[in-house]
Each structure stands twice: as C-alpha cells, then as structure tokens.
Amino acid sequence: MTVVDLDCPGTTAALGADKRADHQVLAPPAPVVVLASTGAPGLLHRAFRAEARGYVDKDGSPGRLVRAVRKVAAGERFIDASLASAFMEADPLPLSPRELSVLIRAAEGDSIAEIARTLHLASGTVRNYMAAATRKTGARNLIDAIRISRRAGWV
C-alpha cells in the first residue's frame, strides 16, 4: 500500500496517471490512498484515472487516514465526503490523453524536440497537440494553457 500527497510535485505521474502511447492507463503497482484537498479537484480526477483506491481530505482527522488505510488494505474503497463533492464539482478535463501528456512535458520545460523524442511523435504532431491544448483550455498561448491547466489541477 502507498499513501501519497497530491500536493507534492510529480505525485500523479508516479501514480501512473500519464498515458502510454496506446492511451492505456498504467495501473499503480500497489493499492494507493491519496491525501488531497478540496481546492484541487483536477488532481482528484488524475488520481481516479490512476486507479487510486482511497481519497482522504488533508484537513480531516488522522483517524480518517487510518480508517482509509485499513479499508483499502481490506480491498475496499474509501472516499471522504468532502472530496466526493469536490470531485463532482470539478471541471471536466477537456484534453485528450495525448494532449495532456504533451502539455505536462511542456510544463516541465521540455522542448518540442524533447517531447517528440520522449513520446515517439513527430515535432509537427507535438505542435499540433500544443495548439489543440491551447484552444481547448481557452488560453491565449501555451504558457496560458499551462497556467490554466495547473490551476484546474490537470497538470
């Protein structure tokens, strides 16, 4: 079992929330319980796609975390009510898995060539995904798309 804090950088990537080239979600190696806050519903969506089994509100009591760990260890799911409502109110992710993976890499500072090489794409295809992500987020440019996506918790 793994317990992770969604506010820590790189957490959702470690969960396997990034997509493979065939658009399959990589399942985490062990059951995962995430610590989250209601202010980042996009991160909850990413943890859900990564098949996390428990969701505990960081502002809750330590006893809630213990209860969640026990339930998940027993093969059950655990979701704090406050996080469930935040999850339901979250903006849906407008990006395809590939657009999201390109945007994540761009947010990390990778160049178009680096993104193309890492994701096994042509440079022109990377540019097309960047343009689509910019358009779908309602951003003015790529930097704005990254800012919007970070605020929503998608990146």
C-alpha positions as CSV (number, residue, x, y, z in Angstrom):
1,M,0.0,0.0,0.0
2,T,1.1,3.5,-0.8
3,V,-0.1,6.8,0.7
4,V,0.7,9.9,-1.4
5,D,0.0,13.6,-1.0
6,L,-1.4,15.0,-4.2
7,D,0.0,18.4,-3.5
8,C,3.6,17.1,-3.9
9,P,5.1,17.7,-7.3
10,G,5.3,14.7,-9.6
11,T,2.8,12.6,-7.5
12,T,0.3,11.9,-10.2
13,A,3.0,10.9,-12.6
14,A,4.3,8.5,-10.1
15,L,0.8,7.1,-9.7
16,G,0.8,6.2,-13.4
17,A,-1.7,8.9,-14.4
18,D,0.3,9.7,-17.5
19,K,-0.8,7.8,-20.6
20,R,1.2,5.4,-22.7
21,A,1.2,5.8,-26.5
22,D,-1.7,3.3,-26.8
23,H,-3.7,5.5,-24.4
24,Q,-4.0,2.9,-21.6
25,V,-3.8,3.9,-18.0
26,L,-0.8,2.4,-16.2
27,A,-2.1,0.8,-13.1
28,P,-0.2,1.5,-9.8
29,P,1.8,-1.4,-8.5
30,A,0.0,-1.4,-5.1
31,P,-3.2,0.0,-3.7
32,V,-2.9,3.7,-3.3
33,V,-4.5,6.1,-0.8
34,V,-4.2,9.8,-1.7
35,L,-4.2,12.8,0.6
36,A,-5.9,15.7,-1.1
37,S,-7.6,19.0,-0.5
38,T,-11.0,20.2,-1.9
39,G,-9.2,23.0,-3.7
40,A,-7.7,20.8,-6.4
41,P,-10.4,18.7,-7.9
42,G,-8.4,18.2,-11.2
43,L,-5.8,16.3,-9.2
44,L,-8.5,14.1,-7.8
45,H,-9.6,13.2,-11.4
46,R,-6.0,12.3,-12.2
47,A,-5.7,10.1,-9.1
48,F,-9.0,8.5,-10.1
49,R,-7.8,7.7,-13.6
50,A,-4.6,6.2,-12.0
51,E,-7.0,3.9,-10.0
52,A,-6.3,5.1,-6.5
53,R,-8.4,3.2,-4.0
54,G,-8.7,5.8,-1.2
55,Y,-9.2,9.5,-1.0
56,V,-8.6,11.3,2.3
57,D,-9.2,15.0,3.0
58,K,-5.9,16.5,4.2
59,D,-7.9,18.8,6.6
60,G,-9.6,15.7,8.2
61,S,-8.5,13.9,11.3
62,P,-5.6,11.5,11.4
63,G,-8.1,8.8,12.3
64,R,-9.7,9.2,8.9
65,L,-6.4,8.3,7.3
66,V,-6.0,5.2,9.5
67,R,-9.6,4.2,8.6
68,A,-8.9,4.7,4.9
69,V,-5.7,2.6,5.0
70,R,-7.5,-0.2,6.8
71,K,-10.4,-0.2,4.3
72,V,-8.1,-0.1,1.3
73,A,-5.9,-2.8,2.7
74,A,-9.1,-4.9,3.0
75,G,-9.8,-4.4,-0.7
76,E,-12.5,-1.7,-0.2
77,R,-12.6,1.9,-1.4
78,F,-12.6,4.9,0.9
79,I,-13.7,8.4,-0.2
80,D,-14.1,11.4,2.2
81,A,-17.5,13.1,1.7
82,S,-15.9,16.5,1.3
83,L,-13.6,15.2,-1.5
84,A,-16.5,13.4,-3.2
85,S,-18.4,16.7,-3.5
86,A,-15.2,18.5,-4.8
87,F,-14.7,15.7,-7.3
88,M,-18.3,16.1,-8.6
89,E,-17.9,19.9,-8.9
90,A,-14.6,19.7,-10.9
91,D,-14.3,21.0,-14.4
92,P,-14.1,18.0,-16.8
93,L,-10.7,17.6,-18.4
94,P,-11.1,18.9,-22.0
95,L,-7.8,17.4,-23.2
96,S,-7.2,14.0,-24.8
97,P,-4.7,11.8,-23.0
98,R,-2.0,12.6,-25.6
99,E,-2.7,16.4,-25.5
100,L,-2.4,16.2,-21.7
101,S,0.9,14.3,-21.9
102,V,2.3,16.9,-24.3
103,L,1.2,19.7,-22.0
104,I,2.7,18.1,-18.9
105,R,6.0,17.7,-20.7
106,A,5.8,21.4,-21.9
107,A,5.0,22.5,-18.3
108,E,8.1,20.7,-17.2
109,G,10.2,22.8,-19.6
110,D,10.8,20.1,-22.3
111,S,11.4,21.4,-25.8
112,I,9.3,20.3,-28.8
113,A,12.2,18.1,-29.9
114,E,12.5,16.5,-26.4
115,I,8.7,16.0,-26.2
116,A,8.7,14.4,-29.7
117,R,11.6,12.1,-28.8
118,T,10.1,11.1,-25.4
119,L,6.6,10.4,-26.7
120,H,7.7,9.0,-30.1
121,L,6.0,11.7,-32.1
122,A,6.9,13.9,-35.0
123,S,7.7,17.6,-34.0
124,G,4.8,18.8,-36.1
125,T,2.5,16.4,-34.2
126,V,3.7,17.9,-30.9
127,R,3.0,21.4,-32.2
128,N,-0.5,20.3,-33.2
129,Y,-1.2,18.8,-29.8
130,M,0.1,22.0,-28.2
131,A,-2.2,24.1,-30.4
132,A,-5.2,21.9,-29.6
133,A,-4.4,22.1,-25.8
134,T,-4.2,25.9,-26.0
135,R,-7.5,26.1,-27.9
136,K,-9.4,23.6,-25.7
137,T,-8.4,25.3,-22.5
138,G,-9.4,28.7,-23.8
139,A,-5.9,30.0,-23.4
140,R,-4.2,32.8,-25.4
141,N,-0.9,30.8,-25.8
142,L,0.9,27.7,-24.5
143,I,2.1,29.4,-21.3
144,D,-1.5,30.5,-20.5
145,A,-2.7,26.9,-21.2
146,I,-0.2,25.6,-18.7
147,R,-1.3,28.1,-16.1
148,I,-5.0,27.3,-16.6
149,S,-4.3,23.6,-16.5
150,R,-2.2,23.9,-13.3
151,R,-5.0,25.9,-11.6
152,A,-7.5,23.3,-12.6
153,G,-5.2,20.5,-11.4
154,W,-4.9,18.8,-14.7
155,V,-1.1,19.3,-14.9
